[in-house]
């Protein structure tokens, strides 16, 4: 497998904060939406070809920035498998791992990657200080329960963290909802404006704040 030379990983970008300080800085919300759209496009291709990545996380999402325009792609296919053969448990990284991957012998579908991408979104926006969470002492069941509870704060994407994989949207469905063709909160037409292509008239980070306030 041959990749073009990339600038680093999403994890690097988040640790340095360079997305907000470069020649053409972008907001955390813009970064989140760009990652969602680009990674979902990659997952759409993988899943259409019957492949499950099984280790979607910030360290495995690579980026390049050319003339101030960010592009993200999926890397590290060491845990990938065909969906018809993916039964190995405990592959991937625990905090990003879908519940079904933790169950021995259960067939794993493309929906495992959808769960992992949802946790990645939480990681990007550092929702409830998830990056600082001590996960080494948490059981897989505790991590799954915690992720599901966080999904209530991010309603537009919350079904990505459904315990039942069949209840999670596909990459195609999410592209229509997030990137695509209308604003899922107001049904206003979406306008393509280049770097803000993934902005559909609402803010992920603002919605998290509103939802958290509603819960208080």
C-alpha positions, 0 to 999 in steps of 0.5 A: 500500500502506497500513501502520499507523504502526509504532514502528520496525524490528527493526534499530532494536530490536536496536541500542537493546536496548529490548525488554529494558528496557521496561515489560514486558521480554522475553528475546532468546529470546522476541523471536526466537520472536515475530519467527519466528511473526509473519514466518512468518505474513506469509510464509504469506500472501504465498507462498499468493498466489504472491509472493516478498518477496526482501529479508527482513532486520531492516531490513524487519521493522517492529514496534509495541509496544502495552501491552507486547505486540510485533507484527511485520510485513513491510515494503518490497516493492520487491524483491518479485515473483510467483514465476512471474516472479522471475528477476532476480539480485542483488536484496535484501541480500547477507548475507541473500540465498539462493544461488539469487538470486545465480545469473543466470536461475534461477527463484526460489521462496518458499523464498528468503524462508525462507533470508533469515529463517534469516539474520535469526534468526542476526542477532537472536541475533548468533550467532558475531558475525554482525552484526560480520562483514565481508561486503563482502569475502566472495563470495556463495559464501563467504556461502552456505557460512558460513550453511550451516555456522552452520545446524549449530548451530541444528538445529531450524531448520537446514534453513531454510538448505539449499542446495537450495531444495526441501529447505527447509521452507515457512512453513506447515511452520515455523509448525507446528514453531515456533509451533504445536501441539507441541514439536518436541524432545519432542512435549509439547503446546504451551500458548498463554500470550499474549506467550510464544505462540511459546515451545514448551518449548525455547530457541533461544539455549540450543540454539545454546550446547549445539550449539556446545559439542557441536562443540568 
